């Protein structure tokens, strides 16, 4: 149920495991694309997987939820994979689509069926939905199975996850029956000895929220250190490498720069704070407000740094932004730091040209006032400053000497600390980066 980013990947992977899978969504255009094995978004490996799964006959898509009806003698597993966006004007998550998906399933459920929530929801949602299901269809069960996908690595993360979590009913017999069905679904990764953890509903819901909150905190921590490094004339990249060697800390998510965006981390940590407040535990998560604030300050700091490089004004200047997606290997522009910075600079009078290998079409629809170019060389023609804001491999591989002959002024701002500073300086560029000393 739901064939967006999570659902389409999950459906294709489950079919690849050998299951018969039906993907359901209300978006007719999306279903038409998926039926033709066309991925409706950019995700490495997904087009090939869709092609293989649809050709096998095990994967189909429909807008008709009645297609999930089945033989009463067989148990069916129904995964709920719809979105939980942030409510307008609030921090809280909107569970409207989750509720609607479950209600749409109810007329077609049979005793023995298992509904499995994968959407990221406020803690307490699963218990409420379980009661709704058991009242409507006695003998049908609910489990909660949070997803831990990284955009750009979603296929591998589904087929070879680093852990699997089941939130199971409190009744031991129901829990055993739900676990047995999920074990059949995930037989392939379980055979790889992937860690499998079982819990109650609330814990399974909180695992996802806690994981996202921790990752966001780690990213904002190194970006807070970046602010201190700039003030002190220190180098945050060396600092991050040094503390990353401490096994208690580790090097992952210590890349200082423009901060996080996308459709998950920002809205999920805000929803976590909102739900904690509803539960009377808001003081436990007050630190996440500063995590969010640090993250948003990075965008403002990048704009300030670009203005500083241009002697205090964007008027009459051309600014090139390398990257529109919120992260590489994705065409997702939701809460994209790169586009946020580009829009702020344009509002201050610059001509802004954005390029990206995958996300330009999405960016054009969302930010029509910006200019876009497919090729870096065309975008950079006559530029006064180049901003690397999404660390695509092709941008990290740019030859600074070649690009130097295209721009008007050799100013480069590395918003992701992804470039080789010495190589760019050797080619005559003034290189600046967040959290690194000016040379």
N, C-alpha and C positions, 0 to 999 in steps of 0.2 A: 504494500500500500504506500504509494508515493514513489515516483520515479525521477526525483531530482538527483542531486549529486550522490547522496548516500544510497538511495533506493536503486538507481540504475546500476551502480557498481555492485551493490550487494546481489541484485538479481542475476547479473551476468556471472558473478563468481559462484553463486549457488548452483546455477546451471552447469558451470564448468566442473563442479564437484560431482555432477551426475544426477542431480535432482531435476524434477519437472517443475518449472517455475513460470508463474504468470505475474507480470508486472502491471499494476493498475494505477492510473493517474487521470485526473480530470482535464489535463492539458492535452488537447487533441493534436496540436502540432508536435509536441514532445513525443507522444505515443507514435505518431506517424514516422518520425525520424528513427525512433528506437526499433520500430517494426522493420525498417529497412536497414537495421544494423548500423545506423548513424548515431554517433555519440552527440548529444545536444550540448556538450561542453567539452573543453579541452582537458584530457586526462591521459597521460602516457599509458599505452597498453590496453586502454578500454576499447578502442575501435576493433582491434584484432580479436579481443575476447568476445565482443558482441557478435562479430561475424561468425566466429567458431560456434558460439552457443546457439544462435538462431538457426544456423545451417544444420545443427544436430537435431533440431526439432524439439529440444528440451526447454527452449525459452521463447515466450510470446508476450505480447503487450496488448493492453486493451484499456478503453475508457469505461467499460461496462463492468461494474463491480460484481454483477451476478455471475460472471465467469469464474468466480472463485468457488461456486457451488460444486459439491463433489459427492461421491458415493459415501453414504452414512457408515459403511463398514470400514472406511479408511480414515485415519487421522491426518489432518492437514495442519501445517504450520503457517501462520499468517504474520509476516513481519510488518510492523508499522514504522515507516521510514520518512515520515513527513517532517516539514520544518517547524521550528519553534522560534519565530522571530521575536525581536524585542517589541514590546507594546509601544505604540505611539505615545510619546510624552512621558514614558515611565521606564524604569530599569527592568521591570518584571518581564518574564517570558510569556508569550502568547501561545497557549496550548489549544487554541481553537481548531487548528488543523488536525492535531492528534485526536481530540474528542470526535471530530467529524469523521475521521477515518475509522475509528472504532465503532461509532454508531452505524456507519455504512456497512460494516462487516456483520453486525448483529443478526440481520435477517438470514444470513447465509452460513452462520456457524452451526456446527453439529456438536453434540456431546462428544468429548474426546479430542476436539480441536484445541490447538494451542495458539494463542495470540502472543506475539513477542514484540515488546517495545524496544526500538533501537534509537528513537529520537532522544535528544537531550532535553530533559524536562525538570521542572522544580520537584524537589523531593516531596513525596506524598501523592504524586500523580498516579503512580502505579497502583497503589492501594485503592484509590478512587475508581480507576478503570476496572480493576479486578472485581470490585463489587458490582459495577454496571454489567459486566460480562456474565458473572455467575447468576445474577438475578434474571437476566434475559435468556440465558442458555445454560441451565444447570448441567454440570459436567464439562463445560468448556473452561479452560484455564488461561491464566496470564503469567508470563515470565518477563523479566526485564534483562536485556542483553545489550549494554551500552556499546557504542561504536567508538573506536579510537583511530579513525582514519586521518592521515595527513594528505592534504591535496598535493598532487604530484606523485604520490606513492600509494594511492588508495587501493589499487588492485593487489599489490603485494601485501599491504597491511590487512586486507580482507582474507587473502588466501594463506598468508603466513603471519598471523598476528603475534605480538609479543606476549599477549595474555588474552584469555577469554573469561568473561564474568557472567554468571547467571544469577539473577535475582529471582528467587523461587517462592512459591506460596508457603504459608506457615504450616499448613497441614502436611504431615510427613508423607502420606500416600500421594497427595497431589504433587508435592515437591518431587518425589521420585518419578512420577509419571512425566512431569514437565522436563525433568533432567534427562530422562531416557530419550525423549523426542529430540531435544537439543543435541544430545550426544550423537544421534543419527545424522542430524543436519551437519554437524561439525566433525564428522568422523575423520575427514582428511587432515585438518590441522591437529586434531587430537592425536592422530597417529604419529605426528611429528614431535610428540611430547611437549606441546605448547602448554604452559602453565594454565590450569583451569581452576577458577575460584568460584565457590557458590556462597550465596548470602541471602539475606532477606531483601525485600523490594527496596527499602529506604537506603540500604548500604549500596546496592547496585546503582541507584540513581546518584548517590553522592560520590561514587568513585569517579564518574565522568566529570562532575563539577569540580571535585578536588584536584583532579589531574590538570584540568585547564587552568584552574586558579594557581597551581604551583608553577606551571610553565610560564604563565603571564608574569608571575612574581619574579621568576628568575630572569626573564628578559628585561623587566623594568629595573631590577636590581643593577644589572650591568649598565643599563642606560643612566641610572642615577650616578653610578661611578663615573660614567662618561662626563656628566655635568661637572663633577668634582675635578676630573682630570683636566678638562678645559680651563677651569679656574686656576688650577695649580701648574699648568704647563706640562702635565704628564701624558702618558700614552696608554689609553684604555685597552688597546689591542695586546700590548705586552702584559698589562695587568691581568686581563682575562686569561691569557695563556698561562700565566703563573699560578693563578688560583685554580685554574682548571686541572692542573696536575694533582691537586689534592683529591684523593679518591672519595672523600666525603662530599665534594662539590661536583667534580666532573666537568668536562669541557663543553658539553652540549648546551645549547640555548644561552651561551655567553657571547654571542656575536653582537657587539654594541652597534647601534646605528639608528635607523629611523623608527624602529619599534614595530609592533605587530598590528595586524588588521585582519580582514577577512570576515567571513560570516559566522565564525565560532567564538574565538577567544574574547573579543570585546563584548559581545552581547551575552556570552555565557557567564563571564565574571560579574557583570551587572545583574543578571538574573539571579545568580547565587547570592549576591548581597541582598537583593530584594526579598528572596525567600527566607534568608536568615532573619531579616527584620520581621517578617510575618510570624516566624516561629519564636520570636523573642530572644534570638541569639545574634542580633545585629552587631554587638560589640566585638564578637569573635572575628568578624570579617571587615572591620573598619579599615584595616591595612590595605584592602583591595581598592579602596577609593584613591589612595595615593599611588598604587600600582597603575590604575587607569589614568590618573593625572600625569604621572611621569611619562607614560606612553604618548599621551596627546601633546605634551610639551616638546617632544622630539620633532614633531612636524613644524611647530612654530620656530624652533631653533634652526631647522634647515632653511626655512624662509629667511630668517634673520641673517644666517651665514651667507646665503646667496646675495642678499642685498649688500652686505658688508663687502663682499668680493667686488661688487659693481659700484663701489664708492658711494653707497648710500641711497641709490635710486634705481628702480626698474624701468623708468620712463625711457622709451626709445631703445630698449635693450631686447635682444633675442635670447631666450632661455630654452635650452633643449633638455627634455626629461627622458632619460632612458628607463622605460618601465612604466606600465599602467596597472598590471595585475598586482595584487597585494603580496604575492610571492612568486618565485619562478616556477616553471612547469605547471602553470595554471592560467586560465583565462578569467578567473574570478576577480572582480573589481569591487566587491562589497567592502566598504570601509577601507578602501585602498589608501595607505599613507602616501603613495606616489601621486595619485590623482588629487588628493587633498592638498598636497604641497603645490602641485601645478596650478590648481584653481586659485589658491591664495596668491600666488605670484602674478597670475593673470589679472586678478582684481587690483593689484597694485601697479598696473600699467605696462607690464612686459608683454612682448609677443612670445607666447609659449607654444612649443611644438613637442608633441609626445610621440614616442615610438615604442612598440612592444611586439614580440614575435607572435603572440597569441590573443591578446586581449583588446586589440584596437576596435573591433566591431562592437564589443560590449561597452567600451569606453565612449565611443562616439554617441551611442544611444543615451548614456547617462550624463555625459558632459559635452553637449554639442557645441559649446562656446570655445572649446579648446581646438587647436589645430593638430592634425595627426599625419604622420608619414610612416610608410612601411619600412623604408630603408634609413639606417642610421646616417649614411653619407648625405642623403638629401635633407634629413632633418637638421643636421649639424651645419649646413652651409650658412656661413655668415654669423654663427652663434657667438655670443659674448660669454656664455658660461654653459657648461655641460654638467647635468646632475645625474648621477647614477642612483636610482631610487628603487629598482628591483634587480636583484643580482642574478640575472640570466647568464648562463655560461658564455653565450656569444658576446655579451657586453664585457665580461671579465677578460675575454680574449681579444678585445679591440687593440689594434696597433696604434699606440699614442702618436707615433711619428707620422703615420699616414693621416690620422684625423687632424693633426696639427695644421696640415696644409689646406684644410677645408673651413675651419672656424675663423672668426674675426679676431677673437681674443682667446688665448690658451688658458682658460680657467676651468678646472674640473673639481666638482664637489662629490666626494664618495660617501653617499648616504648609507652605505651598507658595509663600509670597511672591507670591500671585496677586491679592490684594485691594488696593484703593486706601486706604492708611492714613488719609489726610486725610479722605476721605469718611466713613469709619467714625467717626473721632474727632469730626468735625463733628456726627454724629448722636448723640453722647454715649457712644460706646463706648470702653472701655479696650482699645486695640489692641496686641497683642504678636505678634512673629514671630521665627523662628529667624534669628539673625545680624543683627538690626536693633536699634538702641538703644531703650531704654525712654524714653517721653515722658510 
